[in-house]
Amino acid sequence: MNKEADLAPARLEVVHALAEVEAAQWDELAGGQPFVRHAFLQALETTGCVSEARGWLPWHLILRKADKRCAALPLYLKHHSRGEFVFDSSWAEAYVRRGGRYYPKLLTAVPFTPVTGRRLLGAPEDRQALIEAALNLVRELGVSSWHCLFPTEGEAHALARAGLLLRRGVQFHWHNAGYGSFEDFLAELARNPRKKIRQERRRVREAGVDFQWRSGAEITEADWRFFERCYRNTYREHGSMPYLNLDFFLELGRRLGDHCLLIIAHQHGVPIASALNLFDDQALYGRYWGSLRFVSGLHFETCYYQGIEFCIARGLSRFEGGAQGEHKLARGLVPVTTWSAHWIADAGLREAVARFLAQETEVLADYVATLNEHTPLRSLASRLRGNDGEMRE
């Protein structure tokens, strides 16, 4: 152990482009999840998906000791709240009514990615220094707030100890109980949901649809171009503009292809839909999908059932199905808590947000309890009810 390095004063540096940071050094701090890897975050920057022109100005904080990077905080100066999946527009409106200016704000997050993971990168003993650096930056820049989205639970509590307000959310995840096959998983479900899933899968097969899984070098440029076409079509159908572009997906495949699972649906040999997932050695993360024609049950099969089958085949412990979606409950996904943390500079707005979050937390707890009462997983329902048949918290 280098005792001089441990005793050396920490020095902070601000980086406006991840290209200025060596990938190996960043990844050593970030760990294994693909979304905080240097390749993923830098691809967003180099392809223009994240830029000052798009309202995302990179402002990453790097902590150095003895001239060695020892901790890092992904950070952006944001001029809007799009692409975050934790909604604060009502806070912004309230601040404007008070005569304040909510934007720009500081944001720690993976852009366009509501996946829980590490945000305070480095050793736990350096967390406090990163948090203090971000709070100092709020004051220096004179911005309204700093928000940290989808941190781990441990990081969330560290942020709360530093005075940030915690906000809870809910997502739906599938957990692998050591299933040997999809049928093993179905056997865990109550009769009606099990029957419905089998019917949905049968309709897709009878429509002449089959699926291919592609990862790493198996994904060709033509595959990426087809996926991007499907992805863009989904946004068009919803009357909005996509956050990501073809250049990003091509770069993702080039640099993180071994963490990508592309599921491609063919009908009578013609590709009609595709879903992009990322994975590590623990979990599969459902991200984007799109289709070029309607087939009954195609969405559920492409986005959920194929992903569950992949997890079972690879022995992955969970499948994170993305943001929102109560319909996932009936398909064996269960509600889990997500976290965000918020520092509001204005004392009046901070007090109002704290009151709002206290009320929201109570409502969310009731909502999750109600969801758990309707889980189709028989073992979970049994544990919640106990031997006397009464629901337990």
VENLINLIN-V325773 format. One record per backbone hydrogen bond with DSSP energy under -0.5 kcal/mol. NH is the residue of the N-H (numbers start at 1). CO is the residue of the C=O. E is the energy in kcal/mol with one decimal. If there is no record, write none. Layout:
NH	CO	E
NH	CO	E
This chain:
3	1	-1.1
6	2	-1.8
7	3	-1.8
8	4	-1.1
11	64	-2.7
13	62	-2.6
15	60	-2.9
20	17	-2.0
21	18	-2.0
26	22	-2.3
27	23	-2.8
28	24	-1.7
29	25	-1.1
29	26	-0.6
30	26	-2.1
31	27	-2.0
36	33	-1.0
37	34	-1.1
41	37	-2.1
42	38	-2.8
43	39	-1.9
44	40	-1.5
45	41	-1.2
46	42	-3.2
47	43	-1.6
48	45	-1.4
49	44	-1.0
50	44	-2.4
51	49	-0.5
54	51	-0.5
55	52	-1.5
56	51	-3.0
57	77	-2.3
58	56	-0.7
59	75	-3.3
60	15	-1.6
61	73	-2.1
62	13	-2.8
63	71	-2.9
64	11	-3.1
65	68	-2.5
68	65	-1.9
70	63	-3.0
71	63	-1.3
72	121	-2.5
73	61	-2.5
74	119	-0.6
76	107	-2.2
77	57	-2.8
78	76	-0.7
78	105	-3.2
79	55	-1.4
84	81	-0.7
92	88	-2.0
93	89	-2.4
94	90	-2.1
95	91	-2.3
96	92	-2.1
97	93	-2.1
98	94	-1.2
99	96	-1.7
100	95	-2.9
104	78	-0.8
105	78	-2.0
106	145	-2.7
107	76	-2.6
108	147	-3.5
109	107	-0.6
111	109	-0.7
112	83	-2.0
113	110	-1.7
115	113	-1.8
117	150	-2.1
121	72	-2.1
121	119	-1.1
122	29	-1.0
123	70	-0.7
126	123	-2.0
127	124	-1.6
130	126	-1.7
131	127	-2.6
132	128	-2.7
133	129	-2.0
134	130	-2.2
135	131	-2.3
136	132	-2.5
137	133	-1.9
138	134	-1.9
139	135	-1.7
140	136	-2.7
141	137	-2.8
142	138	-1.2
143	138	-1.3
144	104	-1.2
146	343	-2.1
147	106	-1.9
148	341	-3.0
149	108	-2.7
149	147	-0.5
150	339	-1.7
156	152	-2.5
157	153	-2.1
158	154	-1.8
159	155	-2.5
160	156	-2.1
161	157	-2.1
162	158	-0.9
163	160	-1.8
164	159	-2.2
165	342	-3.2
167	340	-2.9
169	338	-2.2
171	336	-2.1
172	322	-0.8
173	171	-0.5
173	334	-2.6
174	319	-2.9
176	317	-2.8
177	175	-0.7
185	181	-1.5
186	182	-2.5
187	183	-2.0
188	184	-0.5
188	185	-1.6
189	186	-1.6
190	376	-1.9
194	190	-2.2
195	191	-2.6
196	192	-2.4
197	193	-2.4
198	194	-2.0
199	195	-2.1
200	196	-2.6
201	197	-2.6
202	198	-2.2
203	199	-2.3
204	200	-1.7
205	201	-2.1
206	202	-2.9
207	203	-1.2
208	205	-2.0
209	204	-1.7
210	266	-2.4
212	264	-2.0
214	262	-2.1
216	257	-2.4
216	260	-0.5
218	215	-2.0
219	216	-1.6
220	218	-0.7
224	220	-2.0
225	221	-2.5
226	222	-2.3
227	223	-2.9
228	224	-2.7
229	225	-1.7
230	226	-2.1
231	227	-3.0
232	228	-2.7
233	229	-2.0
234	230	-1.9
235	231	-1.6
236	232	-2.2
237	233	-2.4
238	234	-1.1
239	236	-1.6
240	235	-2.5
249	245	-1.8
250	246	-2.6
251	247	-2.3
252	248	-3.0
253	249	-2.4
254	250	-1.9
255	251	-2.5
256	252	-3.1
257	253	-0.8
259	256	-2.2
260	257	-1.6
261	277	-3.2
262	214	-3.1
262	260	-0.5
263	261	-0.6
263	275	-2.8
264	212	-2.4
264	262	-0.6
265	273	-2.7
266	210	-2.9
267	270	-3.0
268	208	-2.5
268	266	-0.6
270	267	-1.7
272	265	-3.0
273	265	-1.3
274	290	-2.4
275	263	-2.2
276	288	-3.1
277	261	-2.5
277	275	-0.5
278	285	-2.0
279	259	-2.3
280	283	-2.0
284	318	-1.9
285	278	-3.8
286	284	-0.6
286	320	-2.7
287	276	-1.9
288	276	-1.4
290	274	-1.9
292	272	-3.2
293	272	-0.6
298	295	-2.4
301	297	-2.2
302	298	-2.8
303	299	-2.7
304	300	-2.1
305	300	-2.0
306	301	-2.4
308	304	-2.7
309	305	-2.3
310	306	-2.0
311	307	-2.3
312	308	-2.3
313	309	-2.5
314	310	-2.5
315	311	-1.3
316	311	-1.9
317	282	-1.9
318	282	-1.1
319	174	-2.5
320	284	-2.8
321	172	-1.6
321	319	-0.8
324	170	-0.6
328	325	-1.7
329	326	-1.7
330	326	-0.6
331	328	-1.3
332	329	-1.6
333	328	-1.9
334	173	-3.4
336	171	-2.4
338	169	-1.9
340	167	-1.7
341	148	-2.4
342	165	-2.1
343	146	-3.1
344	342	-0.6
345	144	-2.8
345	343	-0.5
350	346	-2.7
351	347	-2.3
352	348	-1.8
353	349	-2.8
354	350	-2.3
355	351	-2.0
356	352	-2.2
357	353	-2.8
358	354	-2.0
359	355	-1.9
360	356	-2.8
361	357	-2.5
362	358	-1.4
363	359	-2.0
364	360	-2.7
365	361	-2.3
366	362	-1.9
367	363	-2.3
368	364	-2.8
369	365	-2.2
370	366	-2.2
371	367	-2.3
372	368	-2.6
373	369	-1.5
374	370	-0.7
374	371	-1.3
375	372	-1.3
376	329	-0.6
378	188	-2.6
378	376	-0.6
381	377	-2.5
382	378	-2.2
383	379	-2.1
384	380	-2.4
385	381	-2.1
386	382	-2.4
389	386	-1.2
390	385	-0.8
392	384	-3.0
